[in-house]
Amino acid sequence: MKNSKLDSKPVSVFLLIFGILGLLLMAHHIFSYEAILRPRMDYLLENKIITNGVSGAAFLRMFTNESNIFVDLYLIFFALGNLGIKPLYRFTHSELLRGAITLYICVTGIIYFTVLLPFSQPFPMEKGIWFSNVINIWNHLIVPVVFTALWFFPVENKVLPKVKNSLINLIFPILYFIMCIILGAIDGFYPYPFLNGEQMWEMLFKDKPYDSLIGTLLLVAVVIVLSGIFFGVSTALIAIHNKRVAKSKTEKTPATSVK
């Protein structure tokens, strides 16, 4: 869509700064963990000062961080495209691409506030660590809200197919779930408790001996439910886009005079 409200220079500069800031915060999150928390990890976990031992590069296996990195890179490329780099303009002005990233960051916010928030706790207010609380708010609240809001301003003036695009959007999440389960079985690190069959078993069946078959079926059920959530949110987002496009076309169609 030419002359999209998102294509203006002031908006492009804002999105460029927003994307760069997001990448800098992500880098700080990773390196501060490596420098400050990793040497103290055993002590922090034992005393329950933190409950998640993930650090450093393992952050990249968390969907929250992957979806945030997608957003940051997209905003930077989108802004640079608007500011004159034509290949980036064509690449980022695809509603299929933008819709997929919007879906991933939107679900990140939804899952965090409905499922994960009760299990999380603030980082200790110690030097070098407290700032991770700011980054948590940025990644789980500010970025999902801002980027999802941008979806209300189409960059392509065409209706999108709900089912086809939603199925395409499912490819990355399903591959992500599968890889997390496989890598977790290899090195023992699962980014989320609902991707660990044994943890799911403990939550549901307490002290009963673990049954690997039922544990596997639980994982399959989780993947199906999560895929359903992604599909449902995707169709809702596409419906919003199509409604906005239809409204835009109506506004641009001149009223016919009655003689």
CYANA upper distance limits for C-alpha pairs under 8 A (distance plus 0.5 A):
  1 MET  CA    154 PRO  CA      7.68
  1 MET  CA    155 VAL  CA      5.25
  1 MET  CA    156 GLU  CA      4.66
  1 MET  CA    157 ASN  CA      5.39
  2 LYS  CA    155 VAL  CA      7.85
  2 LYS  CA    156 GLU  CA      8.34
  3 ASN  CA      7 ASP  CA      6.82
  3 ASN  CA      8 SER  CA      8.20
  4 SER  CA      8 SER  CA      8.07
  4 SER  CA    153 PHE  CA      7.82
  4 SER  CA    154 PRO  CA      7.51
  4 SER  CA    155 VAL  CA      6.16
  5 LYS  CA    153 PHE  CA      7.34
  6 LEU  CA     11 VAL  CA      6.48
  6 LEU  CA     12 SER  CA      7.34
  6 LEU  CA    153 PHE  CA      7.59
  6 LEU  CA    155 VAL  CA      8.02
  7 ASP  CA     11 VAL  CA      7.39
  7 ASP  CA     12 SER  CA      6.85
  7 ASP  CA     79 ALA  CA      8.42
  7 ASP  CA     82 ASN  CA      6.20
  8 SER  CA     12 SER  CA      6.59
  8 SER  CA     82 ASN  CA      8.02
  9 LYS  CA     13 VAL  CA      6.63
  9 LYS  CA     82 ASN  CA      7.80
  9 LYS  CA     83 LEU  CA      7.38
 10 PRO  CA     14 PHE  CA      6.78
 11 VAL  CA     15 LEU  CA      6.66
 12 SER  CA     16 LEU  CA      6.56
 12 SER  CA     78 PHE  CA      8.12
 12 SER  CA     79 ALA  CA      5.08
 12 SER  CA     80 LEU  CA      8.12
 12 SER  CA     82 ASN  CA      7.05
 12 SER  CA     83 LEU  CA      7.72
 13 VAL  CA     17 ILE  CA      6.74
 13 VAL  CA     79 ALA  CA      7.10
 14 PHE  CA     18 PHE  CA      6.57
 15 LEU  CA     19 GLY  CA      6.54
 15 LEU  CA     75 LEU  CA      6.18
 15 LEU  CA     76 ILE  CA      7.37
 15 LEU  CA     79 ALA  CA      6.70
 16 LEU  CA     20 ILE  CA      6.72
 16 LEU  CA     75 LEU  CA      6.52
 16 LEU  CA     76 ILE  CA      5.32
 16 LEU  CA     78 PHE  CA      8.46
 16 LEU  CA     79 ALA  CA      5.92
 16 LEU  CA     80 LEU  CA      7.93
 17 ILE  CA     21 LEU  CA      6.48
 17 ILE  CA     76 ILE  CA      8.38
 18 PHE  CA     22 GLY  CA      6.70
 18 PHE  CA     72 ASP  CA      7.97
 18 PHE  CA     75 LEU  CA      8.07
 19 GLY  CA     23 LEU  CA      6.94
 19 GLY  CA     71 VAL  CA      7.69
 19 GLY  CA     72 ASP  CA      4.60
 19 GLY  CA     73 LEU  CA      7.00
 19 GLY  CA     74 TYR  CA      8.25
 19 GLY  CA     75 LEU  CA      5.84
 19 GLY  CA     76 ILE  CA      5.93
 20 ILE  CA     24 LEU  CA      6.75
 20 ILE  CA     72 ASP  CA      7.15
 20 ILE  CA     76 ILE  CA      7.35
 21 LEU  CA     25 LEU  CA      6.66
 22 GLY  CA     26 MET  CA      6.71
 22 GLY  CA     68 ASN  CA      8.07
 22 GLY  CA     69 ILE  CA      8.16
 22 GLY  CA     72 ASP  CA      6.35
 23 LEU  CA     27 ALA  CA      6.66
 23 LEU  CA     69 ILE  CA      7.26
 23 LEU  CA     72 ASP  CA      6.70
 24 LEU  CA     28 HIS  CA      6.64
 25 LEU  CA     29 HIS  CA      6.61
 25 LEU  CA    135 ILE  CA      6.99
 26 MET  CA     30 ILE  CA      6.86
 26 MET  CA     65 ASN  CA      8.12
 26 MET  CA     69 ILE  CA      8.39
 26 MET  CA    135 ILE  CA      8.23
 27 ALA  CA     31 PHE  CA      6.63
 28 HIS  CA     32 SER  CA      6.17
 29 HIS  CA     33 TYR  CA      6.77
 29 HIS  CA    132 SER  CA      6.99
 29 HIS  CA    135 ILE  CA      7.77
 30 ILE  CA     34 GLU  CA      6.94
 30 ILE  CA     55 SER  CA      7.38
 30 ILE  CA     56 GLY  CA      5.25
 30 ILE  CA     57 ALA  CA      7.35
 30 ILE  CA     59 PHE  CA      7.43
 31 PHE  CA     35 ALA  CA      6.56
 31 PHE  CA     56 GLY  CA      6.92
 32 SER  CA     36 ILE  CA      6.12
 32 SER  CA     37 LEU  CA      7.75
 32 SER  CA    128 GLY  CA      7.66
 32 SER  CA    129 ILE  CA      8.07
 33 TYR  CA     37 LEU  CA      5.30
 33 TYR  CA     38 ARG  CA      6.55
 33 TYR  CA     55 SER  CA      6.16
 33 TYR  CA     56 GLY  CA      6.46
 34 GLU  CA     38 ARG  CA      5.73
 34 GLU  CA     39 PRO  CA      8.26
 34 GLU  CA     55 SER  CA      6.91
 34 GLU  CA     56 GLY  CA      5.85
 35 ALA  CA     39 PRO  CA      7.83
 36 ILE  CA     40 ARG  CA      7.71
 36 ILE  CA    128 GLY  CA      7.57
 36 ILE  CA    129 ILE  CA      7.98
 37 LEU  CA     41 MET  CA      6.11
 37 LEU  CA     55 SER  CA      8.21
 37 LEU  CA    129 ILE  CA      8.46
 38 ARG  CA     55 SER  CA      7.21
 40 ARG  CA     44 LEU  CA      6.63
 41 MET  CA     45 LEU  CA      6.56
 41 MET  CA     53 GLY  CA      7.26
 42 ASP  CA     46 GLU  CA      6.49
 43 TYR  CA     47 ASN  CA      6.64
 44 LEU  CA     48 LYS  CA      6.42
 44 LEU  CA     49 ILE  CA      5.48
 44 LEU  CA     50 ILE  CA      6.24
 45 LEU  CA     49 ILE  CA      6.72
 45 LEU  CA     50 ILE  CA      6.10
 45 LEU  CA     51 THR  CA      6.40
 45 LEU  CA     52 ASN  CA      7.97
 45 LEU  CA     53 GLY  CA      7.49
 49 ILE  CA    123 PHE  CA      8.17
 49 ILE  CA    124 PRO  CA      7.42
 50 ILE  CA    121 GLN  CA      8.00
 50 ILE  CA    123 PHE  CA      7.34
 50 ILE  CA    124 PRO  CA      8.49
 51 THR  CA    120 SER  CA      8.22
 51 THR  CA    121 GLN  CA      8.47
 54 VAL  CA     58 ALA  CA      6.53
 54 VAL  CA     59 PHE  CA      7.06
 54 VAL  CA    189 PHE  CA      8.43
 54 VAL  CA    191 PRO  CA      8.25
 55 SER  CA     59 PHE  CA      6.55
 57 ALA  CA     61 ARG  CA      8.37
 58 ALA  CA     62 MET  CA      8.01
 59 PHE  CA     65 ASN  CA      7.25
 60 LEU  CA     65 ASN  CA      6.59
 60 LEU  CA     66 GLU  CA      6.60
 61 ARG  CA     65 ASN  CA      8.17
 61 ARG  CA     66 GLU  CA      7.75
 61 ARG  CA    180 CYS  CA      7.87
 61 ARG  CA    191 PRO  CA      6.97
 62 MET  CA     66 GLU  CA      6.88
 62 MET  CA    191 PRO  CA      5.90
 62 MET  CA    192 TYR  CA      8.27
 63 PHE  CA     67 SER  CA      6.42
 63 PHE  CA    108 THR  CA      7.79
 64 THR  CA     68 ASN  CA      6.66
 64 THR  CA    105 ILE  CA      7.96
 64 THR  CA    108 THR  CA      6.22
 64 THR  CA    139 ASN  CA      7.59
 64 THR  CA    140 HIS  CA      7.85
 65 ASN  CA     69 ILE  CA      6.58
 65 ASN  CA    139 ASN  CA      7.94
 66 GLU  CA     70 PHE  CA      6.74
 67 SER  CA     71 VAL  CA      6.80
 67 SER  CA    101 ILE  CA      7.51
 67 SER  CA    104 TYR  CA      6.32
 67 SER  CA    105 ILE  CA      5.91
 67 SER  CA    108 THR  CA      7.95
 68 ASN  CA     72 ASP  CA      6.66
 68 ASN  CA    105 ILE  CA      7.18
 68 ASN  CA    139 ASN  CA      6.99
 68 ASN  CA    143 VAL  CA      7.81
 69 ILE  CA     73 LEU  CA      6.59
 70 PHE  CA     74 TYR  CA      6.49
 70 PHE  CA    101 ILE  CA      7.10
 71 VAL  CA     75 LEU  CA      6.55
 71 VAL  CA    101 ILE  CA      7.02
 71 VAL  CA    102 THR  CA      8.45
 71 VAL  CA    105 ILE  CA      8.03
 71 VAL  CA    147 PHE  CA      8.03
 72 ASP  CA     76 ILE  CA      6.78
 73 LEU  CA     77 PHE  CA      6.65
 74 TYR  CA     78 PHE  CA      6.30
 74 TYR  CA     92 THR  CA      7.51
 75 LEU  CA     79 ALA  CA      6.46
 76 ILE  CA     80 LEU  CA      6.66
 77 PHE  CA     81 GLY  CA      6.50
 77 PHE  CA     88 LEU  CA      6.43
 77 PHE  CA     89 TYR  CA      8.23
 77 PHE  CA     92 THR  CA      7.38
 78 PHE  CA     82 ASN  CA      6.81
 78 PHE  CA     88 LEU  CA      7.09
 78 PHE  CA     89 TYR  CA      6.78
 78 PHE  CA     92 THR  CA      5.86
 78 PHE  CA     93 HIS  CA      8.01
 79 ALA  CA     83 LEU  CA      6.67
 80 LEU  CA     84 GLY  CA      6.95
 80 LEU  CA     85 ILE  CA      6.39
 80 LEU  CA     88 LEU  CA      7.42
 80 LEU  CA     89 TYR  CA      8.02
 81 GLY  CA     85 ILE  CA      4.99
 81 GLY  CA     86 LYS  CA      6.12
 81 GLY  CA     87 PRO  CA      7.52
 81 GLY  CA     88 LEU  CA      5.05
 81 GLY  CA     89 TYR  CA      4.35
 81 GLY  CA     90 ARG  CA      8.09
 81 GLY  CA     92 THR  CA      8.01
 82 ASN  CA     86 LYS  CA      8.29
 82 ASN  CA     89 TYR  CA      6.45
 84 GLY  CA     89 TYR  CA      8.33
 85 ILE  CA     89 TYR  CA      6.86
 86 LYS  CA     90 ARG  CA      6.84
 87 PRO  CA     91 PHE  CA      6.69
 88 LEU  CA     92 THR  CA      6.45
 89 TYR  CA     93 HIS  CA      6.47
 90 ARG  CA     94 SER  CA      7.70
 92 THR  CA     97 LEU  CA      7.64
 92 THR  CA     98 ARG  CA      7.62
 93 HIS  CA     98 ARG  CA      8.09
 93 HIS  CA    155 VAL  CA      6.44
 93 HIS  CA    156 GLU  CA      7.37
 94 SER  CA     98 ARG  CA      6.73
 94 SER  CA    155 VAL  CA      8.00
 94 SER  CA    156 GLU  CA      7.46
 95 GLU  CA     99 GLY  CA      5.93
 95 GLU  CA    154 PRO  CA      8.18
 95 GLU  CA    155 VAL  CA      7.47
 95 GLU  CA    156 GLU  CA      6.91
 96 LEU  CA    100 ALA  CA      6.71
 96 LEU  CA    165 ASN  CA      7.32
 97 LEU  CA    101 ILE  CA      6.98
 98 ARG  CA    102 THR  CA      6.53
 99 GLY  CA    103 LEU  CA      6.55
 99 GLY  CA    151 TRP  CA      8.08
 99 GLY  CA    234 SER  CA      8.32
 99 GLY  CA    237 LEU  CA      8.11
 99 GLY  CA    238 ILE  CA      8.08
100 ALA  CA    104 TYR  CA      6.83
100 ALA  CA    169 ASN  CA      5.86
100 ALA  CA    234 SER  CA      8.42
101 ILE  CA    105 ILE  CA      6.76
102 THR  CA    106 CYS  CA      6.38
102 THR  CA    147 PHE  CA      7.02
102 THR  CA    148 THR  CA      6.23
102 THR  CA    151 TRP  CA      7.62
103 LEU  CA    107 VAL  CA      6.59
103 LEU  CA    169 ASN  CA      8.37
103 LEU  CA    230 PHE  CA      7.71
103 LEU  CA    233 VAL  CA      7.34
103 LEU  CA    234 SER  CA      6.39
103 LEU  CA    237 LEU  CA      8.00
104 TYR  CA    108 THR  CA      6.67
104 TYR  CA    230 PHE  CA      8.43
105 ILE  CA    109 GLY  CA      7.00
105 ILE  CA    143 VAL  CA      8.10
105 ILE  CA    144 PRO  CA      5.74
105 ILE  CA    147 PHE  CA      8.12
105 ILE  CA    148 THR  CA      8.10
106 CYS  CA    110 ILE  CA      6.85
106 CYS  CA    144 PRO  CA      5.80
106 CYS  CA    145 VAL  CA      8.01
106 CYS  CA    148 THR  CA      6.74
107 VAL  CA    111 ILE  CA      6.35
107 VAL  CA    230 PHE  CA      7.47
107 VAL  CA    233 VAL  CA      8.02
108 THR  CA    112 TYR  CA      6.56
108 THR  CA    140 HIS  CA      7.31
108 THR  CA    144 PRO  CA      7.71
109 GLY  CA    113 PHE  CA      6.75
109 GLY  CA    140 HIS  CA      5.80
109 GLY  CA    141 LEU  CA      6.75
109 GLY  CA    144 PRO  CA      6.26
109 GLY  CA    145 VAL  CA      8.45
110 ILE  CA    114 THR  CA      6.54
111 ILE  CA    115 VAL  CA      5.85
111 ILE  CA    116 LEU  CA      7.07
112 TYR  CA    116 LEU  CA      5.20
112 TYR  CA    117 LEU  CA      6.08
112 TYR  CA    140 HIS  CA      7.36
113 PHE  CA    117 LEU  CA      5.76
115 VAL  CA    119 PHE  CA      8.49
116 LEU  CA    120 SER  CA      6.94
117 LEU  CA    121 GLN  CA      8.32
122 PRO  CA    133 ASN  CA      6.76
123 PHE  CA    129 ILE  CA      7.09
123 PHE  CA    130 TRP  CA      6.36
123 PHE  CA    132 SER  CA      7.11
123 PHE  CA    133 ASN  CA      6.53
124 PRO  CA    129 ILE  CA      7.03
124 PRO  CA    130 TRP  CA      6.38
125 MET  CA    129 ILE  CA      7.04
125 MET  CA    130 TRP  CA      5.01
126 GLU  CA    130 TRP  CA      6.08
130 TRP  CA    134 VAL  CA      8.16
131 PHE  CA    135 ILE  CA      7.12
132 SER  CA    136 ASN  CA      6.60
133 ASN  CA    137 ILE  CA      6.92
134 VAL  CA    138 TRP  CA      6.73
135 ILE  CA    139 ASN  CA      6.54
136 ASN  CA    140 HIS  CA      6.44
136 ASN  CA    141 LEU  CA      8.46
137 ILE  CA    141 LEU  CA      5.84
137 ILE  CA    142 ILE  CA      7.03
138 TRP  CA    142 ILE  CA      5.30
138 TRP  CA    143 VAL  CA      6.44
139 ASN  CA    143 VAL  CA      6.13
139 ASN  CA    144 PRO  CA      7.79
140 HIS  CA    144 PRO  CA      6.91
141 LEU  CA    145 VAL  CA      6.59
142 ILE  CA    146 VAL  CA      6.53
143 VAL  CA    147 PHE  CA      6.38
144 PRO  CA    148 THR  CA      6.35
145 VAL  CA    149 ALA  CA      6.57
146 VAL  CA    150 LEU  CA      7.01
147 PHE  CA    151 TRP  CA      7.42
148 THR  CA    152 PHE  CA      8.12
149 ALA  CA    153 PHE  CA      8.46
151 TRP  CA    237 LEU  CA      8.39
151 TRP  CA    241 HIS  CA      7.62
152 PHE  CA    240 ILE  CA      7.68
152 PHE  CA    241 HIS  CA      7.07
152 PHE  CA    244 ARG  CA      7.48
153 PHE  CA    241 HIS  CA      8.49
153 PHE  CA    244 ARG  CA      8.10
154 PRO  CA    241 HIS  CA      7.10
154 PRO  CA    244 ARG  CA      7.74
154 PRO  CA    245 VAL  CA      7.45
157 ASN  CA    245 VAL  CA      6.30
158 LYS  CA    242 ASN  CA      7.98
158 LYS  CA    245 VAL  CA      6.97
159 VAL  CA    241 HIS  CA      8.08
159 VAL  CA    242 ASN  CA      5.62
159 VAL  CA    245 VAL  CA      7.27
159 VAL  CA    246 ALA  CA      8.39
160 LEU  CA    165 ASN  CA      7.87
160 LEU  CA    238 ILE  CA      7.08
160 LEU  CA    241 HIS  CA      8.24
160 LEU  CA    242 ASN  CA      6.99
161 PRO  CA    165 ASN  CA      6.44
161 PRO  CA    238 ILE  CA      8.24
162 LYS  CA    166 SER  CA      6.41
162 LYS  CA    234 SER  CA      8.27
162 LYS  CA    235 THR  CA      5.90
162 LYS  CA    238 ILE  CA      6.49
162 LYS  CA    239 ALA  CA      7.78
163 VAL  CA    167 LEU  CA      6.58
163 VAL  CA    235 THR  CA      7.58
164 LYS  CA    168 ILE  CA      6.86
165 ASN  CA    169 ASN  CA      6.57
166 SER  CA    170 LEU  CA      6.86
166 SER  CA    231 PHE  CA      6.18
166 SER  CA    234 SER  CA      5.98
166 SER  CA    235 THR  CA      6.71
167 LEU  CA    171 ILE  CA      7.52
167 LEU  CA    231 PHE  CA      7.61
169 ASN  CA    173 PRO  CA      8.27
169 ASN  CA    231 PHE  CA      8.37
169 ASN  CA    234 SER  CA      8.06
170 LEU  CA    174 ILE  CA      6.67
170 LEU  CA    227 SER  CA      7.33
170 LEU  CA    230 PHE  CA      7.34
170 LEU  CA    231 PHE  CA      7.36
171 ILE  CA    175 LEU  CA      6.74
172 PHE  CA    176 TYR  CA      6.48
173 PRO  CA    177 PHE  CA      6.68
173 PRO  CA    227 SER  CA      7.93
174 ILE  CA    178 ILE  CA      6.78
174 ILE  CA    223 VAL  CA      7.84
174 ILE  CA    227 SER  CA      7.51
175 LEU  CA    179 MET  CA      6.60
176 TYR  CA    180 CYS  CA      6.61
177 PHE  CA    181 ILE  CA      6.78
177 PHE  CA    195 LEU  CA      7.85
177 PHE  CA    223 VAL  CA      7.42
178 ILE  CA    182 ILE  CA      6.72
179 MET  CA    183 LEU  CA      6.41
180 CYS  CA    184 GLY  CA      6.27
180 CYS  CA    190 TYR  CA      6.97
180 CYS  CA    191 PRO  CA      7.90
180 CYS  CA    195 LEU  CA      7.75
181 ILE  CA    185 ALA  CA      6.72
181 ILE  CA    190 TYR  CA      7.65
181 ILE  CA    195 LEU  CA      6.69
181 ILE  CA    196 ASN  CA      7.46
182 ILE  CA    186 ILE  CA      7.00
183 LEU  CA    187 ASP  CA      6.65
183 LEU  CA    188 GLY  CA      8.00
183 LEU  CA    189 PHE  CA      7.86
183 LEU  CA    190 TYR  CA      8.35
184 GLY  CA    188 GLY  CA      5.12
184 GLY  CA    189 PHE  CA      5.25
184 GLY  CA    190 TYR  CA      5.54
184 GLY  CA    196 ASN  CA      8.10
185 ALA  CA    189 PHE  CA      8.27
190 TYR  CA    195 LEU  CA      7.00
190 TYR  CA    196 ASN  CA      6.79
191 PRO  CA    195 LEU  CA      8.13
192 TYR  CA    196 ASN  CA      7.81
193 PRO  CA    199 GLN  CA      6.49
193 PRO  CA    200 MET  CA      7.33
194 PHE  CA    199 GLN  CA      7.68
194 PHE  CA    200 MET  CA      6.43
194 PHE  CA    219 LEU  CA      8.02
194 PHE  CA    222 VAL  CA      7.58
195 LEU  CA    200 MET  CA      8.34
195 LEU  CA    219 LEU  CA      6.88
195 LEU  CA    222 VAL  CA      8.09
196 ASN  CA    200 MET  CA      6.72
196 ASN  CA    219 LEU  CA      7.82
197 GLY  CA    201 TRP  CA      6.61
197 GLY  CA    212 SER  CA      8.34
197 GLY  CA    215 GLY  CA      5.21
197 GLY  CA    216 THR  CA      6.71
197 GLY  CA    218 LEU  CA      7.14
197 GLY  CA    219 LEU  CA      6.43
198 GLU  CA    202 GLU  CA      6.75
198 GLU  CA    210 TYR  CA      7.34
198 GLU  CA    215 GLY  CA      6.98
199 GLN  CA    203 MET  CA      6.74
200 MET  CA    204 LEU  CA      6.76
200 MET  CA    215 GLY  CA      7.91
200 MET  CA    218 LEU  CA      7.94
201 TRP  CA    205 PHE  CA      6.06
201 TRP  CA    206 LYS  CA      7.59
201 TRP  CA    210 TYR  CA      7.23
201 TRP  CA    215 GLY  CA      6.82
202 GLU  CA    206 LYS  CA      5.06
202 GLU  CA    207 ASP  CA      7.28
202 GLU  CA    208 LYS  CA      8.40
210 TYR  CA    215 GLY  CA      7.94
211 ASP  CA    215 GLY  CA      6.49
212 SER  CA    216 THR  CA      6.52
213 LEU  CA    217 LEU  CA      6.80
214 ILE  CA    218 LEU  CA      6.62
215 GLY  CA    219 LEU  CA      6.95
216 THR  CA    220 VAL  CA      6.84
217 LEU  CA    221 ALA  CA      6.64
218 LEU  CA    222 VAL  CA      6.66
219 LEU  CA    223 VAL  CA      6.69
220 VAL  CA    224 ILE  CA      6.71
221 ALA  CA    225 VAL  CA      6.64
222 VAL  CA    226 LEU  CA      6.53
223 VAL  CA    227 SER  CA      6.41
224 ILE  CA    228 GLY  CA      6.61
225 VAL  CA    229 ILE  CA      6.82
226 LEU  CA    230 PHE  CA      6.78
227 SER  CA    231 PHE  CA      6.58
228 GLY  CA    232 GLY  CA      6.50
229 ILE  CA    233 VAL  CA      6.59
230 PHE  CA    234 SER  CA      6.44
231 PHE  CA    235 THR  CA      6.74
232 GLY  CA    236 ALA  CA      6.81
233 VAL  CA    237 LEU  CA      6.67
234 SER  CA    238 ILE  CA      6.68
235 THR  CA    239 ALA  CA      6.55
236 ALA  CA    240 ILE  CA      6.82
237 LEU  CA    241 HIS  CA      6.81
238 ILE  CA    242 ASN  CA      6.61
239 ALA  CA    243 LYS  CA      6.63
240 ILE  CA    244 ARG  CA      6.72
241 HIS  CA    245 VAL  CA      6.69
242 ASN  CA    246 ALA  CA      6.60
243 LYS  CA    247 LYS  CA      6.65
244 ARG  CA    248 SER  CA      6.63
245 VAL  CA    249 LYS  CA      6.74
246 ALA  CA    250 THR  CA      6.71
247 LYS  CA    251 GLU  CA      6.71
248 SER  CA    252 LYS  CA      6.80
249 LYS  CA    253 THR  CA      6.65
